[in-house]
Amino acid sequence: MTELTWQKSTYSQEASSCVNIATAPDGTIRLRESDDPEVTLSTTRTQLGTLIRAVKNTRL
């Protein structure tokens, strides 16, 4: 398996509970949480973009 290059979200705290993101060789986007790095989610750029837009447009 190819080793992924993970990047930490700029919105994550310094200590823990960081969100990491990487692009896999097949072009999919991988997401993981730093406290449990063995568990990853796989998505596409389009799907991730849709999620980010929805979160940004949600009013609490």
N, CA, C and O of each residue as an XYZ file, in Angstrom:
240
protein
N       0.833     -1.181      0.000
C       0.000      0.000      0.000
C       0.882      1.251      0.000
O       1.889      1.307      0.706
N       0.501      2.241     -0.787
C       1.250      3.484     -0.894
C       1.060      4.321      0.365
O      -0.055      4.459      0.867
N       2.145      4.872      0.864
C       2.089      5.758      2.028
C       1.509      7.100      1.604
O       1.972      7.697      0.632
N       0.507      7.574      2.319
C      -0.120      8.852      2.001
C       0.591      9.986      2.720
O       1.139      9.799      3.806
N       0.578     11.161      2.107
C       1.133     12.354      2.727
C      -0.023     13.121      3.352
O      -0.820     13.743      2.650
N      -0.107     13.071      4.671
C      -1.218     13.684      5.398
C      -0.900     15.126      5.740
O       0.237     15.465      6.068
N      -1.921     15.974      5.660
C      -1.812     17.381      6.045
C      -2.849     17.655      7.122
O      -3.978     17.169      7.048
N      -2.457     18.437      8.124
C      -3.378     18.796      9.201
C      -4.186     20.018      8.796
O      -3.656     20.952      8.194
N      -5.449     20.006      9.125
C      -6.305     21.155      8.870
C      -5.781     22.380      9.615
O      -5.332     22.271     10.756
N      -5.838     23.532      8.978
C      -5.405     24.772      9.634
C      -6.377     25.196     10.722
O      -6.053     26.058     11.539
N      -7.566     24.603     10.745
C      -8.560     24.925     11.772
C      -8.441     24.029     13.000
O      -9.149     24.245     13.983
N      -7.567     23.035     12.969
C      -7.414     22.112     14.088
C      -6.591     22.749     15.203
O      -5.729     23.592     14.953
N      -6.866     22.338     16.420
C      -6.098     22.776     17.574
C      -4.695     22.190     17.493
O      -4.463     21.230     16.758
N      -3.767     22.757     18.239
C      -2.386     22.277     18.240
C      -2.234     20.910     18.897
O      -1.417     20.106     18.451
N      -2.998     20.633     19.938
C      -2.773     19.435     20.743
C      -3.360     18.157     20.130
O      -2.614     17.275     19.705
N      -4.663     18.059     20.085
C      -5.284     16.814     19.630
C      -6.550     17.113     18.850
O      -6.884     18.268     18.584
N      -7.246     16.045     18.492
C      -8.494     16.152     17.722
C      -8.302     16.903     16.415
O      -9.115     17.751     16.047
N      -7.241     16.589     15.732
C      -6.938     17.234     14.458
C      -7.538     16.441     13.300
O      -7.566     15.211     13.325
N      -8.006     17.145     12.309
C      -8.475     16.519     11.085
C      -7.328     16.517     10.090
O      -6.709     17.553      9.847
N      -7.041     15.348      9.510
C      -5.986     15.218      8.515
C      -6.616     14.870      7.176
O      -7.651     14.207      7.114
N      -5.970     15.332      6.096
C      -6.467     15.084      4.745
C      -5.298     14.671      3.856
O      -4.177     15.153      4.020
N      -5.574     13.775      2.918
C      -4.553     13.328      1.965
C      -5.232     12.952      0.653
O      -6.410     12.596      0.622
N      -4.467     13.040     -0.421
C      -4.954     12.586     -1.723
C      -4.305     11.239     -2.021
O      -3.082     11.106     -1.997
N      -5.136     10.250     -2.300
C      -4.642      8.906     -2.612
C      -4.217      8.843     -4.085
O      -4.631      9.684     -4.882
N      -3.399      7.857     -4.447
C      -2.954      7.716     -5.837
C      -4.099      7.592     -6.848
O      -3.943      7.956     -8.013
N      -5.248      7.078     -6.399
C      -6.393      6.944     -7.312
C      -7.204      8.234     -7.444
O      -8.219      8.261     -8.141
N      -6.757      9.305     -6.774
C      -7.421     10.598     -6.876
C      -8.477     10.850     -5.816
O      -9.008     11.956     -5.721
N      -8.790      9.829     -5.012
C      -9.773     10.056     -3.956
C      -9.143     10.839     -2.804
O      -7.925     10.854     -2.625
N     -10.002     11.479     -2.041
C      -9.577     12.243     -0.874
C      -9.779     11.368      0.352
O     -10.824     10.733      0.499
N      -8.794     11.331      1.228
C      -8.889     10.557      2.468
C      -8.890     11.524      3.648
O      -8.133     12.494      3.677
N      -9.741     11.243      4.601
C      -9.855     12.039      5.817
C      -9.662     11.126      7.016
O     -10.085      9.970      6.999
N      -9.025     11.645      8.054
C      -8.888     10.893      9.301
C      -8.816     11.873     10.468
O      -8.541     13.061     10.296
N      -9.070     11.344     11.645
C      -9.003     12.135     12.873
C      -7.748     11.680     13.604
O      -7.496     10.478     13.694
N      -6.957     12.609     14.127
C      -5.640     12.277     14.665
C      -5.675     11.326     15.861
O      -4.703     10.606     16.093
N      -6.760     11.304     16.620
C      -6.843     10.409     17.775
C      -7.049      8.951     17.374
O      -6.818      8.054     18.185
N      -7.476      8.701     16.143
C      -7.703      7.338     15.651
C      -7.274      7.260     14.180
O      -8.120      7.095     13.300
N      -5.964      7.380     13.906
C      -5.484      7.496     12.520
C      -5.660      6.256     11.652
O      -5.510      6.339     10.433
N      -5.972      5.118     12.245
C      -6.176      3.907     11.452
C      -7.534      3.898     10.750
O      -7.737      3.141      9.801
N      -8.460      4.736     11.212
C      -9.797      4.821     10.619
C      -9.806      5.992      9.642
O      -9.566      7.136     10.030
N     -10.084      5.701      8.373
C     -10.109      6.764      7.364
C     -11.428      6.736      6.596
O     -12.065      5.694      6.446
N     -11.810      7.901      6.121
C     -12.957      8.040      5.236
C     -12.431      8.333      3.844
O     -11.415      9.012      3.690
N     -13.109      7.831      2.840
C     -12.724      8.062      1.460
C     -13.859      8.791      0.744
O     -15.026      8.421      0.877
N     -13.511      9.824     -0.012
C     -14.508     10.604     -0.729
C     -13.890     11.157     -2.006
O     -12.697     10.981     -2.254
N     -14.693     11.815     -2.801
C     -14.191     12.469     -4.007
C     -14.085     13.968     -3.755
O     -14.635     14.486     -2.783
N     -13.385     14.646     -4.627
C     -13.273     16.108     -4.508
C     -14.654     16.767     -4.590
O     -14.951     17.706     -3.852
N     -15.489     16.257     -5.498
C     -16.829     16.818     -5.669
C     -17.656     16.650     -4.403
O     -18.291     17.600     -3.946
N     -17.652     15.453     -3.835
C     -18.425     15.192     -2.625
C     -17.920     16.018     -1.445
O     -18.719     16.552     -0.676
N     -16.606     16.125     -1.298
C     -16.040     16.918     -0.208
C     -16.389     18.390     -0.386
O     -16.713     19.073      0.586
N     -16.326     18.882     -1.617
C     -16.694     20.269     -1.894
C     -18.148     20.550     -1.557
O     -18.476     21.612     -1.027
N     -19.019     19.597     -1.866
C     -20.433     19.735     -1.535
C     -20.626     19.797     -0.027
O     -21.394     20.624      0.464
N     -19.942     18.935      0.712
C     -20.033     18.942      2.172
C     -19.543     20.267      2.747
O     -20.199     20.844      3.614
N     -18.413     20.750      2.280
C     -17.852     22.003      2.799
C     -18.794     23.169      2.523
O     -19.016     24.003      3.400
N     -19.348     23.237      1.315
C     -20.305     24.316      0.998
C     -21.539     24.237      1.888
O     -22.035     25.262      2.356
N     -22.034     23.035      2.122
C     -23.220     22.861      2.972
C     -22.934     23.312      4.403
O     -23.761     23.979      5.025
N     -21.770     22.951      4.920
C     -21.411     23.354      6.284
C     -21.267     24.871      6.374
O     -21.737     25.482      7.333
N     -20.625     25.478      5.384
C     -20.447     26.928      5.388
C     -21.774     27.680      5.298
O     -21.901     28.782      5.833
N     -22.762     27.091      4.626
C     -24.039     27.747      4.431
C     -25.058     27.452      5.538
O     -26.167     27.985      5.519
N     -24.681     26.602      6.500
C     -25.581     26.245      7.596
C     -25.490     27.290      8.694
O     -24.402     27.642      9.150
N     -26.627     27.771      9.102
C     -26.678     28.742     10.203
C     -27.134     28.024     11.456
O     -28.121     27.289     11.440
N     -26.418     28.238     12.528
C     -26.780     27.611     13.795
C     -27.562     28.555     14.668
O     -27.950     28.191     15.778
